[in-house]
């Protein structure tokens, strides 16, 4: 059918345009410039968060209720991570660590982030702690497991599941 062929052509054009925009943004950021801004302990904190998110996504994909469903995908680079939930209602979680601030964006619909997420270096400056909300509040400290759950739960909750299992 002609309309289906046209639809696929338009989809390819949109993907190419989106890819070009993504490439343009990536070149503006520049990896060398980005790494200079990171606070002490950011690399360790980011690595721990990335490992935990990876483990959680893998566990989610292997869950028996997800049998037969398309897997949630991840990609990551220097201080950036993307978690993509495929399907008709596909959502994408973008994480970017900029200095000590974690920028969180969910596409296509993102409710405004109510609380900031930052890294607070420890006394030696070797490791960082994740802080949700005001850094002055001790109750805002999160483990990487808690932060991973906080970030992933809204996205993964919208995934298709196999109700027959």
KARAZI-V637751 format. One record per residue. PHI is phi in radians with two decimals (none if undefined). NEAR is the number of other C-alpha atoms within 10 Angstrom. Layout:
phi:PHI near:NEAR
phi:PHI near:NEAR
This chain:
phi:none near:5
phi:-1.12 near:6
phi:-1.14 near:8
phi:-1.22 near:9
phi:-1.05 near:10
phi:-1.12 near:11
phi:-1.07 near:11
phi:-1.16 near:11
phi:-1.08 near:12
phi:-1.11 near:12
phi:-1.09 near:12
phi:-1.13 near:12
phi:-1.12 near:12
phi:-1.11 near:12
phi:-1.11 near:12
phi:-1.11 near:12
phi:-1.13 near:12
phi:-1.09 near:12
phi:-1.10 near:12
phi:-1.13 near:12
phi:-1.13 near:11
phi:-1.10 near:11
phi:-1.10 near:11
phi:-1.11 near:11
phi:-1.16 near:11
phi:-1.14 near:11
phi:-1.23 near:9
phi:-1.19 near:9
phi:-1.20 near:10
phi:1.23 near:10
phi:-1.18 near:13
phi:-1.10 near:9
phi:-1.12 near:10
phi:-1.11 near:14
phi:-1.22 near:16
phi:-1.22 near:9
phi:-1.44 near:13
phi:-1.17 near:17
phi:-1.43 near:19
phi:-1.02 near:19
phi:1.52 near:19
phi:-1.14 near:28
phi:-1.09 near:18
phi:-1.13 near:14
phi:-1.13 near:20
phi:-1.12 near:22
phi:-1.06 near:14
phi:-1.14 near:15
phi:-1.12 near:19
phi:-1.08 near:19
phi:-1.10 near:14
phi:-1.20 near:18
phi:-1.08 near:22
phi:-1.04 near:17
phi:-1.06 near:14
phi:-1.14 near:16
phi:-1.14 near:20
phi:-1.08 near:15
phi:-1.08 near:11
phi:-1.08 near:16
phi:-1.13 near:19
phi:-1.48 near:12
phi:-1.06 near:11
phi:-1.10 near:13
phi:-1.28 near:15
phi:-1.71 near:17
phi:-0.98 near:15
phi:1.45 near:11
phi:-1.62 near:14
phi:-1.19 near:14
phi:-1.23 near:19
phi:-1.26 near:19
phi:-1.92 near:15
phi:-2.29 near:17
phi:-2.52 near:11
phi:-2.68 near:13
phi:-2.44 near:9
phi:-1.16 near:14
phi:1.05 near:20
phi:-2.41 near:16
phi:-2.57 near:19
phi:-2.30 near:17
phi:-2.04 near:22
phi:-2.04 near:20
phi:-1.79 near:21
phi:-1.28 near:16
phi:2.18 near:13
phi:-1.13 near:8
phi:-1.91 near:10
phi:-0.86 near:14
phi:-2.18 near:21
phi:-2.35 near:20
phi:-1.81 near:21
phi:-1.92 near:19
phi:-2.09 near:19
phi:-2.48 near:18
phi:-1.62 near:23
phi:-2.16 near:17
phi:1.17 near:17
phi:-1.87 near:19
phi:-1.84 near:18
phi:-1.69 near:20
phi:-1.63 near:15
phi:-2.07 near:17
phi:-2.38 near:18
phi:-2.08 near:20
phi:-1.91 near:13
phi:-1.53 near:10
phi:-2.03 near:9
phi:-2.21 near:12
phi:-1.18 near:8
phi:-1.01 near:9
phi:-1.16 near:11
phi:-1.35 near:8
phi:-2.11 near:10
phi:-1.38 near:14
phi:-2.15 near:23
phi:-2.33 near:23
phi:-1.79 near:25
phi:-1.97 near:21
phi:-1.16 near:18
phi:-1.32 near:12
phi:-1.06 near:8
phi:-1.46 near:9
phi:1.32 near:12
phi:-1.61 near:14
phi:-2.22 near:17
phi:-2.11 near:22
phi:-1.98 near:19
phi:-1.46 near:25
phi:-2.07 near:24
phi:-1.84 near:21
phi:1.66 near:15
phi:-1.29 near:14
phi:-1.05 near:16
phi:-1.30 near:9
phi:-1.61 near:10
phi:-1.13 near:10
phi:-1.21 near:11
phi:-1.45 near:15
phi:-1.25 near:21
phi:-2.13 near:16
phi:-1.31 near:15
phi:-1.10 near:20
phi:-1.12 near:15
phi:-1.15 near:13
phi:-1.16 near:18
phi:-1.03 near:20
phi:-1.09 near:15
phi:-1.02 near:13
phi:-1.38 near:17
phi:-1.48 near:15
phi:-0.95 near:10
phi:-1.10 near:12
phi:-1.36 near:18
phi:-1.17 near:19
phi:-1.15 near:9
phi:-1.64 near:12
phi:-1.30 near:20
phi:-1.27 near:18
phi:-2.21 near:16
phi:-1.66 near:11
phi:-1.26 near:9
phi:-1.36 near:6
phi:-1.42 near:8
